[in-house]
Amino acid sequence: MINSMNMPNNLVIYMSGLCNLRCDYCYAQKTIFKKAIKKKLLLGAVSKFLKSPAEGKKITFLGGEPFLHFNLIKAVLIFIRKEIKNDLPVYIFTNGLLINREISRFI
């Protein structure tokens, strides 16, 4: 029997190392991940995570700057809304500079 208490409950999604800033102290600019995660891989990982028996699930988007890939984030959030009916906390670590009306209305 699987004990849901021992299952990971936070899916951390690293979108890419790309960022709209060039901060000297930032680890992300030194990464080799210059391309965004593929949509098919991303949705597959989210689907598998949503089916896991873990309690207190949440999803975290990291970057670089995650909102450089807003269409991917949007696709994931739409997918989650279709798959589950209850609330699922989603965290996006951002510098906030790319948040415009479209993004703020959606999220």
N, C-alpha and C positions, 0 to 999 in steps of 0.2 A: 504494500500500500504506500502511495506517495503522500508524504507529509507536507502539506502546503506551507507550513511554517518555515521549512528549509528551502523553499523555492525563491529564486530572485524575484523581487517585486518592482524593480526599477530598470526599464529598458533605456539605456543611454545611447543616443544616436549622434554620432559624430558626422556632421554633414560634409565638411571638407576643411581644409586648412586655409581657405580663401577668406579674406577680410577686406573691408573697405577702409581700414586704418592701417598704419604701419608703426605701431608702438614698439619701441626698442626692447622693452621688457617682455613682450608677448611670446609665448611658446609656439603659438599657432603658425606664425610666419616661417618657422623653421621646420615645419612638417613637410612630409613628402606627399601629402594628400591634397593635390591641387584640383582634382576633379570631384564633383559631388557624387555621393553615393547613388547608385542606379535605382530607379524607381521600383523596378520589379523586385530587387533584393530588399529594398526598404519595406515595401508592403508585405513581402513574405515574412520578414522578421517580426513585423508588427502583428501580423495574423497569428503567427506561432505564439508570440508573447500573450496575446489576448486569450488564447485557448488554454494557457497554463493555469494550474490550480492555485497559483500564488494569491495571497490576500493583500489588500492595500496596494494594488498596482498603480504605477505612475510611469510616465514617459518623459525623458529629458532630452532636449535638442541642444547640442553644443556645436562649436565651429572651431575655427575662425568665426565668421559672422553667419549664423544660421539663416537670417533673412535674405542673404544673397540667393538663397534657394527657396524662396517663398512658395513657388508652385509645388515643390516637393512636400513642404510642410503642410500646405493646404490639402494636397492629395491624401496625406496620412490622416489629417483631422477629419476629412470627409469620410474616409474609410472607417475610422473608429466610430464615428456617429452612426454609420450604417450597421456596423457589426454589434455594437453593444448599446443598450438603451440607458444604462446608468452613467453617472459622471465618472470620468477618468481624469485625474490631474495630469496636466501637461505643462512642463516647464521649458522655457526657451531662454537660454543665456545669451543675451544680445547687448550690443553697445547702444541700441535704441535709435541710431541715426537713420536707419532705413525705414522706420515705421511711418507709413503714410496713411492716408484715409482708407485706402483699400485694405491694407493689412489691419489697421485698427478696427475697422468695421467687421472684418472676418473673425478676428480673434476675440 
